[in-house]
Amino acid sequence: MENKNLISVKSVTQALKIKDYLTKKGIRSQLIKTPGGSANGGCGYSLYVPKNYAKAVELIKSGGVM
């Protein structure tokens, strides 16, 4: 299943840090188990961003949280 609204993370700690950061920026996200497991050797969790996905990715990269 391909879902372009998922941001794969390396750890649950990183996921929670990013989730808090996005919330402060007004973007909702949800921590979920990565569908089909973790292909990148990470923790098996992703952040689901239902709206403003592109903006979320931009904020994460520019904010240095990933």
TORKOL-4160 file (C-alpha; in steps of 0.2 Angstrom, whole numbers, padded with zeros to 4 digits, m for minus):
66
<pt num="1" X="0000" Y="0000" Z="0000"/>
<pt num="2" X="0007" Y="0017" Z="m0005"/>
<pt num="3" X="0002" Y="0032" Z="0005"/>
<pt num="4" X="0010" Y="0048" Z="0001"/>
<pt num="5" X="0004" Y="0056" Z="0017"/>
<pt num="6" X="0016" Y="0045" Z="0028"/>
<pt num="7" X="0033" Y="0051" Z="0035"/>
<pt num="8" X="0044" Y="0036" Z="0040"/>
<pt num="9" X="0054" Y="0039" Z="0055"/>
<pt num="10" X="0069" Y="0030" Z="0063"/>
<pt num="11" X="0063" Y="0029" Z="0081"/>
<pt num="12" X="0047" Y="0032" Z="0091"/>
<pt num="13" X="0056" Y="0046" Z="0100"/>
<pt num="14" X="0060" Y="0055" Z="0084"/>
<pt num="15" X="0042" Y="0052" Z="0079"/>
<pt num="16" X="0035" Y="0060" Z="0095"/>
<pt num="17" X="0047" Y="0075" Z="0093"/>
<pt num="18" X="0042" Y="0078" Z="0075"/>
<pt num="19" X="0023" Y="0076" Z="0080"/>
<pt num="20" X="0025" Y="0089" Z="0094"/>
<pt num="21" X="0034" Y="0101" Z="0082"/>
<pt num="22" X="0021" Y="0099" Z="0068"/>
<pt num="23" X="0007" Y="0102" Z="0081"/>
<pt num="24" X="0016" Y="0118" Z="0087"/>
<pt num="25" X="0016" Y="0124" Z="0068"/>
<pt num="26" X="m0003" Y="0120" Z="0067"/>
<pt num="27" X="m0002" Y="0103" Z="0057"/>
<pt num="28" X="m0011" Y="0088" Z="0063"/>
<pt num="29" X="m0002" Y="0071" Z="0062"/>
<pt num="30" X="m0004" Y="0054" Z="0070"/>
<pt num="31" X="0008" Y="0041" Z="0075"/>
<pt num="32" X="0004" Y="0024" Z="0066"/>
<pt num="33" X="0012" Y="0007" Z="0063"/>
<pt num="34" X="0020" Y="0008" Z="0046"/>
<pt num="35" X="0009" Y="m0002" Z="0034"/>
<pt num="36" X="0019" Y="m0018" Z="0029"/>
<pt num="37" X="0033" Y="m0015" Z="0042"/>
<pt num="38" X="0048" Y="m0004" Z="0041"/>
<pt num="39" X="0057" Y="m0005" Z="0024"/>
<pt num="40" X="0071" Y="0007" Z="0030"/>
<pt num="41" X="0077" Y="m0003" Z="0045"/>
<pt num="42" X="0068" Y="0010" Z="0056"/>
<pt num="43" X="0056" Y="0007" Z="0071"/>
<pt num="44" X="0041" Y="0002" Z="0061"/>
<pt num="45" X="0032" Y="0018" Z="0064"/>
<pt num="46" X="0027" Y="0033" Z="0053"/>
<pt num="47" X="0018" Y="0049" Z="0055"/>
<pt num="48" X="0002" Y="0050" Z="0045"/>
<pt num="49" X="m0001" Y="0068" Z="0040"/>
<pt num="50" X="m0019" Y="0069" Z="0032"/>
<pt num="51" X="m0018" Y="0087" Z="0027"/>
<pt num="52" X="m0004" Y="0099" Z="0022"/>
<pt num="53" X="0009" Y="0085" Z="0019"/>
<pt num="54" X="0020" Y="0095" Z="0008"/>
<pt num="55" X="0021" Y="0109" Z="0020"/>
<pt num="56" X="0024" Y="0097" Z="0035"/>
<pt num="57" X="0039" Y="0089" Z="0025"/>
<pt num="58" X="0046" Y="0107" Z="0022"/>
<pt num="59" X="0044" Y="0112" Z="0040"/>
<pt num="60" X="0053" Y="0096" Z="0046"/>
<pt num="61" X="0067" Y="0098" Z="0034"/>
<pt num="62" X="0070" Y="0117" Z="0037"/>
<pt num="63" X="0067" Y="0115" Z="0056"/>
<pt num="64" X="0081" Y="0102" Z="0058"/>
<pt num="65" X="0070" Y="0089" Z="0067"/>
<pt num="66" X="0073" Y="0075" Z="0055"/>
